[in-house]
Amino acid sequence: MRALLEAFQFLTIIPLGKSRKGRSLGQTMVFFPLVGFTLGLLLVLVLSLIHISEPTRPLYISYAVFCLK
């Protein structure tokens, strides 16, 4: 579990506690694909929430056309 947290800390700027100098990078490298998948999943979830919350474009176009009439 500690190697997973150190992999997150190595690949991001999130401080997750003190890093032990004795642990080799090879032990944490096993978790790099899992960390990348987790970060990608979080990014997709955040972007999908932004996409759902923003108003749709046809409303702006119809409002602009309404103002021109």
C-alpha positions in Angstrom: 0.0 0.0 0.0 2.9 2.3 0.8 4.4 1.8 -2.7 1.0 2.8 -4.3 1.0 6.1 -2.3 4.6 6.8 -3.2 3.7 6.2 -6.9 0.9 8.7 -6.6 3.3 11.2 -4.9 5.9 10.6 -7.6 3.6 11.1 -10.6 1.6 14.0 -9.1 2.3 17.0 -6.9 0.0 15.7 -4.2 2.0 15.3 -0.9 0.9 12.0 0.6 3.3 11.8 3.5 7.1 11.4 3.9 8.8 9.5 1.1 11.2 6.8 2.3 14.6 7.1 0.6 15.3 3.4 0.9 12.5 2.3 -1.4 13.6 1.9 -4.9 11.7 3.4 -7.8 11.3 -0.1 -9.2 9.0 -1.1 -6.4 6.7 1.9 -7.0 6.9 1.6 -10.8 4.6 -1.4 -10.7 1.8 0.9 -9.7 2.3 3.6 -12.4 -0.4 2.1 -14.7 -2.9 2.0 -11.9 -2.1 5.6 -10.9 -2.4 6.8 -14.5 -5.7 5.0 -14.9 -7.1 6.5 -11.7 -6.0 10.0 -12.6 -7.5 9.6 -16.1 -10.8 8.4 -14.6 -10.9 11.4 -12.3 -10.3 13.8 -15.2 -13.1 12.2 -17.2 -15.5 12.4 -14.3 -14.7 16.1 -13.7 -14.9 17.0 -17.4 -18.2 15.2 -17.7 -19.6 17.1 -14.8 -18.5 20.3 -16.4 -20.1 19.3 -19.7 -23.4 18.4 -18.0 -23.6 21.7 -16.0 -22.9 24.0 -18.9 -25.8 25.3 -20.9 -26.3 24.1 -24.4 -25.4 26.2 -27.4 -28.8 26.2 -29.2 -30.2 28.3 -26.3 -27.6 31.1 -27.0 -28.3 30.9 -30.8 -32.0 31.0 -30.4 -31.7 33.9 -27.9 -29.5 35.8 -30.4 -31.9 35.2 -33.2 -34.8 36.3 -31.0 -33.0 39.6 -30.3 -32.4 40.3 -33.9 -36.1 40.0 -34.9 
